[in-house]
Amino acid sequence: MQIIRAALLAAFAFLPVGAFAGDADIRGAQATVESQLKAFQSNDGELAYSFAAPSIQRIFPTVDIFMGMVGSAYQPVRNPRNFAFGAAKELGAGRVQQDVLLTGPDGVDYEAEYTLELQPDGVYRITSVKLKKSTAVGA
């Protein structure tokens, strides 16, 4: 099972990037997602919260409220064993969708669909995450 999971993660990481999204946009979006996931893994709630877009920070106005929401509804994102980037595409000017395959703390594979928006400071911030169990073969 571990071999299959490793193969799926490797394959998912090399899926093609959308034809319209620029490399710099994709790299910027991926840097944000990776930084937030690493902040979660390090239990740095303040840093993880900083990668949420202002619209998300208005809904969850404190780090504690945000981390409580993530901890209760997004355990695979909050405590991923590992993760790999999948397909990415531009949704419009300054908006990117980035798919991520991750293995949750329960050992189950999940697919997360992130949307990010470029902020006035030139950094992509996360506007939403849709999470579901992976339907990939062998998952």
Disulfide bonds with the S-S distance in Angstrom:
none
